[in-house]
């Protein structure tokens, strides 16, 4: 296995936080002993990935929650269609409950309703994930 500077940089953060295993710490020490310039750069802190973490406004959490609530409050078209197919399936089941007719129409409506309910669940989950990603 080839250990690169990126691997050592990732492990360095864990070593500095005292969360790395003994084996990882030995690997980092061995690599840095062989590359003193890189070791000096790590110890000086010039290899930060993206600088300091971003500063979020104090109301960031509340705004995110409000955005999620607004997006989830929208009515999904899948819900309306699923309710319609469910109602039709139940109506046909009550209407066509005889032993002389085939239940194919009832089964088809029930399958369509199940597919729409699954699509509604997927769409709602997608909206939840999208709402947590941020604006846009």
C-alpha positions as CSV (number, residue, x, y, z in Angstrom):
1,X,0.0,0.0,0.0
2,X,1.3,3.4,-0.9
3,X,0.9,6.0,1.8
4,X,0.6,9.6,0.4
5,X,0.8,13.0,2.0
6,X,-3.0,13.3,1.9
7,X,-3.4,10.1,4.0
8,X,-0.8,11.4,6.5
9,X,-2.6,14.8,6.6
10,X,-5.9,13.1,7.4
11,X,-4.3,11.0,10.1
12,X,-2.4,14.0,11.5
13,X,-5.7,15.6,12.4
14,X,-6.7,12.5,14.4
15,X,-3.3,12.3,16.1
16,X,-3.6,16.0,17.1
17,X,-7.0,15.3,18.6
18,X,-5.6,12.2,20.4
19,X,-8.2,10.0,18.6
20,X,-5.8,8.0,16.4
21,X,-4.8,4.4,17.2
22,X,-1.2,3.6,18.2
23,X,-0.6,2.0,14.8
24,X,-1.8,5.2,13.0
25,X,0.3,7.4,15.2
26,X,3.4,5.2,14.5
27,X,2.7,5.4,10.7
28,X,2.4,9.2,10.9
29,X,5.6,9.5,12.9
30,X,7.5,7.2,10.5
31,X,6.4,9.1,7.5
32,X,7.1,12.5,9.0
33,X,10.6,11.3,10.1
34,X,11.3,10.6,6.4
35,X,9.8,13.9,5.1
36,X,10.9,16.7,7.5
37,X,9.7,19.5,5.3
38,X,6.2,18.1,5.3
39,X,6.4,17.5,9.0
40,X,7.4,21.2,9.6
41,X,4.5,22.3,7.4
42,X,2.0,20.2,9.4
43,X,3.4,21.4,12.7
44,X,3.2,25.0,11.5
45,X,-0.4,24.5,10.6
46,X,0.0,25.8,7.0
47,X,-1.7,22.7,5.6
48,X,-5.2,23.4,6.8
49,X,-7.7,22.0,4.4
50,X,-9.9,25.0,4.0
51,X,-9.0,27.4,6.7
52,X,-11.2,28.1,9.7
53,X,-14.7,26.6,9.8
54,X,-17.4,28.8,8.4
55,X,-19.2,31.1,10.9
56,X,-22.9,30.5,10.9
57,X,-25.4,33.2,11.9
58,X,-27.0,32.8,15.3
59,X,-30.4,32.0,13.8
60,X,-29.2,29.4,11.3
61,X,-30.9,26.5,13.1
62,X,-34.2,28.3,13.3
63,X,-34.1,29.3,9.7
64,X,-33.3,25.8,8.6
65,X,-36.2,24.4,10.6
66,X,-38.6,27.0,9.2
67,X,-37.4,26.1,5.6
68,X,-37.9,22.4,6.3
69,X,-41.4,23.1,7.6
70,X,-42.4,25.2,4.6
71,X,-41.2,22.6,2.1
72,X,-42.9,19.7,4.0
73,X,-46.2,21.7,4.2
74,X,-46.6,21.5,0.5
75,X,-49.1,19.0,-0.7
76,X,-47.6,16.3,-2.8
77,X,-49.5,15.4,-6.0
78,X,-48.7,11.7,-5.2
79,X,-50.8,11.9,-2.0
80,X,-53.8,13.2,-3.9
81,X,-53.6,10.5,-6.6
82,X,-52.9,7.8,-4.0
83,X,-56.0,8.8,-2.0
84,X,-58.0,8.7,-5.2
85,X,-56.8,5.2,-6.2
86,X,-57.4,4.0,-2.7
87,X,-60.9,5.3,-2.7
88,X,-61.6,3.8,-6.1
89,X,-60.2,0.4,-5.0
90,X,-62.4,0.4,-1.9
91,X,-65.5,1.5,-3.8
92,X,-65.0,-1.2,-6.5
93,X,-64.3,-3.8,-3.8
94,X,-67.6,-3.0,-2.1
95,X,-69.5,-2.8,-5.4
96,X,-68.0,-5.8,-7.1
97,X,-67.9,-8.3,-4.2
98,X,-69.5,-11.2,-5.9
99,X,-68.3,-14.7,-6.8
100,X,-69.2,-14.3,-10.5
101,X,-67.0,-11.4,-11.5
102,X,-63.2,-11.3,-11.7
103,X,-61.5,-9.1,-9.1
104,X,-59.0,-7.9,-11.7
105,X,-60.2,-4.3,-11.6
106,X,-60.0,-4.2,-7.8
107,X,-56.6,-5.7,-7.8
108,X,-55.3,-3.3,-10.5
109,X,-56.7,-0.3,-8.5
110,X,-55.1,-1.6,-5.3
111,X,-51.8,-2.0,-7.0
112,X,-52.0,1.5,-8.5
113,X,-52.8,2.9,-5.0
114,X,-49.9,1.0,-3.5
115,X,-47.5,2.4,-6.1
116,X,-48.8,5.9,-5.5
117,X,-48.4,5.6,-1.8
118,X,-44.8,4.4,-2.3
119,X,-44.1,7.3,-4.6
120,X,-45.7,9.7,-2.0
121,X,-43.4,8.3,0.7
122,X,-40.3,8.6,-1.5
123,X,-41.3,12.1,-2.5
124,X,-41.8,13.2,1.1
125,X,-38.5,11.7,2.1
126,X,-36.8,13.5,-0.8
127,X,-38.4,16.8,0.3
128,X,-37.1,16.2,3.9
129,X,-33.6,15.6,2.7
130,X,-33.7,18.6,0.3
131,X,-35.0,20.9,3.0
132,X,-32.0,20.0,5.2
133,X,-29.5,20.7,2.5
134,X,-30.0,24.4,2.5
135,X,-31.6,27.2,0.4
136,X,-32.4,26.6,-3.2
